[in-house]
Amino acid sequence: MPAPIDLYYWPTPNGWKISIALEEMSLPYEVKLINIGAGDQFAPDFLKIAPNNRMPAIIDPEGPDGAPISIFESGAILQYLARKTGQFTGPGERGRIAVDQWLMWQMGGLGPMAGQAHHFLKYAPAMDPPQDLPYAKDRYRTETGRLYGVLDRQLAENEYVAGDFYSIADMAIWPWATLWEGQQQTLEDKPNLARWLKLVGDRPAVQAGKAVAEEKRSATQDKKAQEVLFGKR
């Protein structure tokens, strides 16, 4: 049995990516909660692991050549774990390229745009004073919808995101896409996306990964936590 990986985590879409991957890959892990509403991400010890003060991050005590390694950035962690286990990278070089394309699409597109949509549609109007900004709300809601249209068209021709195989690209995209309602999106005109959301969401490892510390998710909803989350550091 390999030594457990330390997972620095909070129950957010980016955190779910890694807890889901660890479950899918049957890797043992220990959760180290990083309460982003309390400012744990700014602690000096955590910054040594994740200098961008963002979770998730991992420490693998059995890294390359058997030496420990710490990794931050969810996409980099997914790629590392896939290489480590030889799983979910796609068949052959063409499959790996397809996976990498869609992983980068999530990291550079869907994640940032859906995150901004959540912020301006849900959190900003509830700030003190309220920041109800119609332009920002429309900008990010519209761009998120465009991206889901891209994804729906891809899924019209493929069972999973990168092809007819499940991969780390699905693990990266699903946690954000499953929150489509909070991004003020619709699935009525995206049947392929709706199919895929259920297909991936029915996987036991996905359910187990998303359930990690799920009861803590509401801890970032109060105003004090949001001041930490959205304040300047």
C-alpha positions as CSV (number, residue, x, y, z in Angstrom):
1,M,0.0,0.0,0.0
2,P,1.5,3.4,-1.0
3,A,1.9,6.1,1.6
4,P,-1.1,8.4,1.6
5,I,-1.0,11.7,-0.3
6,D,-1.7,14.8,1.7
7,L,-4.5,16.7,0.1
8,Y,-4.8,20.4,1.0
9,Y,-8.5,21.0,0.3
10,W,-11.7,22.8,0.7
11,P,-15.0,21.7,-0.9
12,T,-15.0,23.9,-4.0
13,P,-15.0,22.9,-7.7
14,N,-11.2,23.1,-7.8
15,G,-10.9,21.0,-4.6
16,W,-13.4,18.4,-6.0
17,K,-11.2,17.9,-9.0
18,I,-8.5,16.3,-6.9
19,S,-10.6,14.5,-4.4
20,I,-12.5,12.9,-7.3
21,A,-9.2,12.0,-9.1
22,L,-7.7,10.4,-5.9
23,E,-10.9,8.4,-5.5
24,E,-11.0,7.3,-9.2
25,M,-7.3,6.3,-9.1
26,S,-7.7,4.4,-5.8
27,L,-4.9,6.4,-4.2
28,P,-4.9,6.7,-0.4
29,Y,-5.0,10.3,0.8
30,E,-5.3,12.3,4.0
31,V,-7.4,15.5,3.9
32,K,-5.8,18.7,5.3
33,L,-8.6,21.2,5.3
34,I,-7.7,24.7,4.2
35,N,-10.6,26.9,5.3
36,I,-10.5,29.6,2.7
37,G,-13.1,31.6,4.5
38,A,-10.9,31.8,7.6
39,G,-7.8,32.7,5.7
40,D,-5.9,29.4,6.0
41,Q,-4.6,29.8,2.5
42,F,-2.4,32.7,3.7
43,A,-0.7,30.7,6.4
44,P,3.1,30.7,5.9
45,D,3.3,26.9,6.0
46,F,0.7,26.6,3.3
47,L,2.4,29.2,1.2
48,K,5.5,27.1,1.1
49,I,3.4,24.4,-0.7
50,A,1.1,26.7,-2.7
51,P,2.8,30.2,-3.2
52,N,-0.3,31.5,-5.1
53,N,-2.3,31.1,-1.9
54,R,-4.9,28.9,-3.5
55,M,-5.9,25.3,-2.8
56,P,-5.9,22.5,-3.8
57,A,-2.3,21.4,-3.3
58,I,-0.8,18.0,-2.6
59,I,2.3,16.5,-1.0
60,D,3.1,13.1,-2.3
61,P,5.6,11.4,0.0
62,E,6.4,9.0,-2.8
63,G,7.1,11.4,-5.6
64,P,9.6,11.0,-8.5
65,D,12.5,8.8,-7.6
66,G,10.8,8.0,-4.4
67,A,11.4,11.5,-2.9
68,P,8.5,13.7,-1.6
69,I,7.1,16.4,-3.9
70,S,4.6,19.2,-3.3
71,I,2.4,20.4,-6.2
72,F,0.0,23.3,-6.5
73,E,-2.5,24.2,-9.3
74,S,-5.3,21.7,-9.9
75,G,-4.4,21.0,-13.6
76,A,-0.8,20.2,-12.8
77,I,-1.9,17.9,-9.9
78,L,-4.3,16.1,-12.3
79,Q,-1.6,15.6,-14.9
80,Y,0.9,14.4,-12.2
81,L,-1.5,11.9,-10.7
82,A,-2.5,10.6,-14.2
83,R,1.2,10.1,-15.0
84,K,1.9,8.5,-11.7
85,T,-0.8,5.9,-12.0
86,G,-0.9,5.6,-15.8
87,Q,-4.6,6.2,-15.7
88,F,-7.1,8.5,-17.3
89,T,-4.7,10.2,-19.7
90,G,-6.2,8.9,-22.9
91,P,-5.2,6.1,-25.3
92,G,-2.1,6.8,-27.2
93,E,-0.5,10.2,-28.1
94,R,-3.6,11.5,-29.9
95,G,-5.8,10.6,-26.9
96,R,-3.4,12.4,-24.5
97,I,-3.3,15.5,-26.7
98,A,-7.2,15.6,-26.7
99,V,-7.2,15.3,-22.9
100,D,-4.6,18.0,-22.5
101,Q,-6.6,20.3,-24.9
102,W,-9.8,20.0,-22.8
103,L,-7.9,20.2,-19.5
104,M,-6.4,23.5,-20.7
105,W,-9.8,24.7,-21.9
106,Q,-11.2,24.2,-18.4
107,M,-8.2,25.8,-16.7
108,G,-8.1,28.9,-19.0
109,G,-11.7,29.2,-19.9
110,L,-14.6,27.5,-18.1
111,G,-13.1,27.7,-14.6
112,P,-12.3,31.4,-14.6
113,M,-15.4,32.4,-16.5
114,A,-17.8,30.3,-14.4
115,G,-16.0,31.5,-11.3
116,Q,-16.6,35.1,-12.2
117,A,-20.2,34.4,-13.1
118,H,-20.7,33.0,-9.6
119,H,-19.0,36.0,-8.1
120,F,-20.9,38.7,-9.9
121,L,-24.3,36.9,-10.0
122,K,-24.4,35.6,-6.4
123,Y,-21.8,37.1,-4.1
124,A,-21.2,40.7,-5.3
125,P,-24.9,41.8,-5.0
126,A,-24.9,40.6,-1.4
127,M,-21.8,42.6,-0.4
128,D,-21.9,45.6,1.9
129,P,-22.3,47.8,0.1
130,P,-24.0,45.8,-2.7
131,Q,-22.0,45.5,-5.9
132,D,-24.8,44.8,-8.4
133,L,-23.1,45.3,-11.7
134,P,-25.3,44.6,-14.8
135,Y,-22.4,44.7,-17.3
136,A,-20.3,42.2,-15.3
137,K,-23.2,39.9,-14.7
138,D,-24.1,39.8,-18.3
139,R,-20.5,39.5,-19.5
140,Y,-19.7,36.5,-17.5
141,R,-23.1,34.8,-17.7
142,T,-22.9,35.1,-21.5
143,E,-19.3,33.9,-21.8
144,T,-20.1,30.9,-19.6
145,G,-23.1,30.1,-21.7
146,R,-20.9,30.2,-24.8
147,L,-18.4,27.8,-23.3
148,Y,-21.2,25.4,-22.4
149,G,-22.3,25.5,-26.0
150,V,-18.8,24.5,-27.1
151,L,-18.9,21.7,-24.6
152,D,-22.3,20.5,-25.7
153,R,-21.2,20.3,-29.3
154,Q,-18.2,18.3,-28.4
155,L,-20.3,15.9,-26.4
156,A,-22.7,15.5,-29.3
157,E,-19.9,13.5,-31.0
158,N,-18.2,11.9,-28.0
159,E,-19.3,10.0,-25.0
160,Y,-16.9,11.9,-22.7
161,V,-15.2,15.2,-23.2
162,A,-12.0,14.2,-24.9
163,G,-13.4,11.1,-26.7
164,D,-15.0,7.8,-26.0
165,F,-13.0,7.4,-22.8
166,Y,-13.2,8.9,-19.3
167,S,-10.2,11.1,-18.4
168,I,-8.8,13.8,-16.1
169,A,-10.5,16.3,-18.5
170,D,-13.9,15.1,-17.3
171,M,-12.7,15.2,-13.7
172,A,-11.6,18.9,-14.2
173,I,-14.7,20.1,-16.0
174,W,-17.5,18.3,-14.2
175,P,-17.1,20.0,-10.8
176,W,-17.6,23.4,-12.5
177,A,-20.3,22.3,-14.9
178,T,-22.4,20.7,-12.2
179,L,-23.0,24.2,-10.7
180,W,-24.6,25.5,-13.9
181,E,-27.7,26.7,-12.1
182,G,-25.7,29.1,-9.9
183,Q,-24.1,30.4,-13.1
184,Q,-27.7,31.2,-14.4
185,Q,-27.4,28.7,-17.3
186,T,-29.9,26.3,-18.8
187,L,-29.6,22.7,-20.0
188,E,-32.8,22.8,-22.1
189,D,-30.8,23.5,-25.3
190,K,-27.8,21.4,-24.2
191,P,-29.0,17.8,-24.1
192,N,-25.5,16.4,-24.6
193,L,-24.1,18.3,-21.6
194,A,-27.1,17.1,-19.5
195,R,-26.4,13.5,-20.5
196,W,-22.7,13.8,-19.6
197,L,-23.4,15.5,-16.3
198,K,-25.5,12.6,-15.2
199,L,-23.1,10.0,-16.7
200,V,-20.1,11.4,-14.8
201,G,-22.2,12.3,-11.7
202,D,-23.4,8.7,-11.3
203,R,-19.8,7.4,-10.9
204,P,-19.2,6.2,-7.3
205,A,-15.8,7.8,-7.2
206,V,-17.2,11.1,-8.3
207,Q,-19.8,11.0,-5.6
208,A,-17.3,10.0,-3.0
209,G,-14.9,12.8,-4.1
210,K,-17.5,15.5,-4.1
211,A,-18.7,14.4,-0.6
212,V,-15.4,15.0,1.1
213,A,-16.1,17.6,3.8
214,E,-19.2,18.6,2.0
215,E,-20.8,19.8,5.2
216,K,-18.1,22.6,5.4
217,R,-19.2,24.2,2.1
218,S,-21.6,26.7,3.7
219,A,-18.8,28.1,5.9
220,T,-17.8,30.5,3.1
221,Q,-21.3,32.0,2.8
222,D,-21.2,34.6,5.7
223,K,-20.0,38.1,5.2
224,K,-16.8,37.8,7.3
225,A,-15.7,34.8,5.2
226,Q,-16.4,36.7,2.1
227,E,-14.3,39.6,3.2
228,V,-11.4,37.2,3.5
229,L,-12.1,35.6,0.2
230,F,-12.6,38.7,-1.8
231,G,-10.4,41.1,0.1
232,K,-7.0,42.3,-1.1
233,R,-3.9,40.4,-0.1
